[in-house]
Protein backbone atom coordinates (compact mmCIF):
# COMPACT_ATOMS: atom_id res chain seq x y z
CA UNK A 1 0.00 0.00 0.00
CA UNK A 2 1.41 3.40 -0.99
CA UNK A 3 0.49 6.63 0.75
CA UNK A 4 0.26 9.66 -1.50
CA UNK A 5 -0.56 12.04 1.35
CA UNK A 6 1.70 14.68 2.77
CA UNK A 7 3.51 14.70 6.07
CA UNK A 8 0.52 15.95 8.11
CA UNK A 9 -1.75 13.24 6.72
CA UNK A 10 0.83 10.52 7.34
CA UNK A 11 1.55 11.78 10.83
CA UNK A 12 -2.18 11.82 11.62
CA UNK A 13 -2.49 8.25 10.39
CA UNK A 14 0.49 7.22 12.50
CA UNK A 15 -1.03 8.82 15.60
CA UNK A 16 -4.36 7.05 15.00
CA UNK A 17 -2.59 3.72 14.59
CA UNK A 18 -0.58 4.35 17.74
CA UNK A 19 -3.82 4.97 19.65
CA UNK A 20 -5.30 1.77 18.21
CA UNK A 21 -2.20 -0.16 19.26
CA UNK A 22 -2.35 1.27 22.78
CA UNK A 23 -6.02 0.28 23.01
CA UNK A 24 -5.29 -3.22 21.69
CA UNK A 25 -2.62 -3.75 24.34
CA UNK A 26 -4.90 -2.36 27.06
CA UNK A 27 -7.48 -5.10 26.50
CA UNK A 28 -7.52 -7.94 29.06
CA UNK A 29 -7.02 -10.47 26.27
CA UNK A 30 -4.75 -9.43 23.42
CA UNK A 31 -5.81 -10.05 19.83
CA UNK A 32 -2.35 -10.82 18.51
CA UNK A 33 -3.47 -10.87 14.88
CA UNK A 34 -4.88 -7.33 15.23
CA UNK A 35 -1.77 -6.14 17.09
CA UNK A 36 0.44 -7.55 14.32
CA UNK A 37 -1.73 -5.87 11.67
CA UNK A 38 -1.55 -2.47 13.41
CA UNK A 39 2.22 -2.81 13.87
CA UNK A 40 2.68 -3.64 10.19
CA UNK A 41 0.59 -0.61 9.18
CA UNK A 42 2.61 1.60 11.54
CA UNK A 43 5.88 0.39 10.01
CA UNK A 44 4.54 1.19 6.54
CA UNK A 45 3.57 4.71 7.62
CA UNK A 46 6.96 5.18 9.32
CA UNK A 47 8.68 4.28 6.04
CA UNK A 48 6.45 6.73 4.15
CA UNK A 49 7.23 9.46 6.71
CA UNK A 50 10.95 8.81 6.36
CA UNK A 51 10.65 8.89 2.58
CA UNK A 52 8.69 12.13 2.79
CA UNK A 53 11.43 13.64 4.92
CA UNK A 54 14.19 12.55 2.57
CA UNK A 55 12.33 14.24 -0.29
CA UNK A 56 12.26 17.52 1.60
CA UNK A 57 8.83 17.18 3.15
CA UNK A 58 10.00 18.37 6.57
CA UNK A 59 12.76 20.89 5.97
CA UNK A 60 13.84 22.69 9.09
CA UNK A 61 13.42 19.80 11.52
CA UNK A 62 16.12 19.10 14.11
CA UNK A 63 17.76 16.40 12.01
CA UNK A 64 17.78 18.39 8.78
CA UNK A 65 21.48 19.04 8.01
CA UNK A 66 20.59 22.41 6.49
CA UNK A 67 19.29 23.75 9.82
CA UNK A 68 21.03 21.59 12.40
CA UNK A 69 23.42 23.44 14.67
CA UNK A 70 26.22 21.21 15.87
CA UNK A 71 26.60 21.26 19.63
CA UNK A 72 29.98 22.28 20.96
CA UNK A 73 31.48 21.10 24.25
CA UNK A 74 30.99 23.45 27.16
CA UNK A 75 34.10 25.24 28.46
CA UNK A 76 35.30 23.81 31.77
MIVONU-312669 format. One record per residue (C-alpha): y, x, z; residue number from 1; residue in three letters. Coordinates in steps of 0.2 Angstrom, whole numbers, plus 2048, in hexadecimal, padded with zeros to 3 digits. Example, Ala and Ser with C-alpha at 12.3 -4.5 7.8 and 13.67 -1.06 7.14 Angstrom:
# MIVONU-312669
+-----+-----+-----+-----+---------+
|  c2 |  c1 |  c3 | num | residuo |
+-----+-----+-----+-----+---------+
| 7EA | 83E | 827 |   1 |     ALA |
| 7FB | 844 | 824 |   2 |     SER |
+-----+-----+-----+-----+---------+
END
This chain:
# MIVONU-312669
+-----+-----+-----+-----+---------+
|  c2 |  c1 |  c3 | num | residuo |
+-----+-----+-----+-----+---------+
| 800 | 800 | 800 |   1 |     UNK |
| 811 | 807 | 7FB |   2 |     UNK |
| 821 | 802 | 804 |   3 |     UNK |
| 830 | 801 | 7F9 |   4 |     UNK |
| 83C | 7FD | 807 |   5 |     UNK |
| 849 | 808 | 80E |   6 |     UNK |
| 84A | 812 | 81E |   7 |     UNK |
| 850 | 803 | 829 |   8 |     UNK |
| 842 | 7F7 | 822 |   9 |     UNK |
| 835 | 804 | 825 |  10 |     UNK |
| 83B | 808 | 836 |  11 |     UNK |
| 83B | 7F5 | 83A |  12 |     UNK |
| 829 | 7F4 | 834 |  13 |     UNK |
| 824 | 802 | 83E |  14 |     UNK |
| 82C | 7FB | 84E |  15 |     UNK |
| 823 | 7EA | 84B |  16 |     UNK |
| 813 | 7F3 | 849 |  17 |     UNK |
| 816 | 7FD | 859 |  18 |     UNK |
| 819 | 7ED | 862 |  19 |     UNK |
| 809 | 7E5 | 85B |  20 |     UNK |
| 7FF | 7F5 | 860 |  21 |     UNK |
| 806 | 7F4 | 872 |  22 |     UNK |
| 801 | 7E2 | 873 |  23 |     UNK |
| 7F0 | 7E6 | 86C |  24 |     UNK |
| 7ED | 7F3 | 87A |  25 |     UNK |
| 7F4 | 7E8 | 887 |  26 |     UNK |
| 7E6 | 7DB | 885 |  27 |     UNK |
| 7D8 | 7DA | 891 |  28 |     UNK |
| 7CC | 7DD | 883 |  29 |     UNK |
| 7D1 | 7E8 | 875 |  30 |     UNK |
| 7CE | 7E3 | 863 |  31 |     UNK |
| 7CA | 7F4 | 85D |  32 |     UNK |
| 7CA | 7EF | 84A |  33 |     UNK |
| 7DB | 7E8 | 84C |  34 |     UNK |
| 7E1 | 7F7 | 855 |  35 |     UNK |
| 7DA | 802 | 848 |  36 |     UNK |
| 7E3 | 7F7 | 83A |  37 |     UNK |
| 7F4 | 7F8 | 843 |  38 |     UNK |
| 7F2 | 80B | 845 |  39 |     UNK |
| 7EE | 80D | 833 |  40 |     UNK |
| 7FD | 803 | 82E |  41 |     UNK |
| 808 | 80D | 83A |  42 |     UNK |
| 802 | 81D | 832 |  43 |     UNK |
| 806 | 817 | 821 |  44 |     UNK |
| 818 | 812 | 826 |  45 |     UNK |
| 81A | 823 | 82F |  46 |     UNK |
| 815 | 82B | 81E |  47 |     UNK |
| 822 | 820 | 815 |  48 |     UNK |
| 82F | 824 | 822 |  49 |     UNK |
| 82C | 837 | 820 |  50 |     UNK |
| 82C | 835 | 80D |  51 |     UNK |
| 83D | 82B | 80E |  52 |     UNK |
| 844 | 839 | 819 |  53 |     UNK |
| 83F | 847 | 80D |  54 |     UNK |
| 847 | 83E | 7FF |  55 |     UNK |
| 858 | 83D | 808 |  56 |     UNK |
| 856 | 82C | 810 |  57 |     UNK |
| 85C | 832 | 821 |  58 |     UNK |
| 868 | 840 | 81E |  59 |     UNK |
| 871 | 845 | 82D |  60 |     UNK |
| 863 | 843 | 83A |  61 |     UNK |
| 860 | 851 | 847 |  62 |     UNK |
| 852 | 859 | 83C |  63 |     UNK |
| 85C | 859 | 82C |  64 |     UNK |
| 85F | 86B | 828 |  65 |     UNK |
| 870 | 867 | 820 |  66 |     UNK |
| 877 | 860 | 831 |  67 |     UNK |
| 86C | 869 | 83E |  68 |     UNK |
| 875 | 875 | 849 |  69 |     UNK |
| 86A | 883 | 84F |  70 |     UNK |
| 86A | 885 | 862 |  71 |     UNK |
| 86F | 896 | 869 |  72 |     UNK |
| 869 | 89D | 879 |  73 |     UNK |
| 875 | 89B | 888 |  74 |     UNK |
| 87E | 8AA | 88E |  75 |     UNK |
| 877 | 8B0 | 89F |  76 |     UNK |
+-----+-----+-----+-----+---------+
END
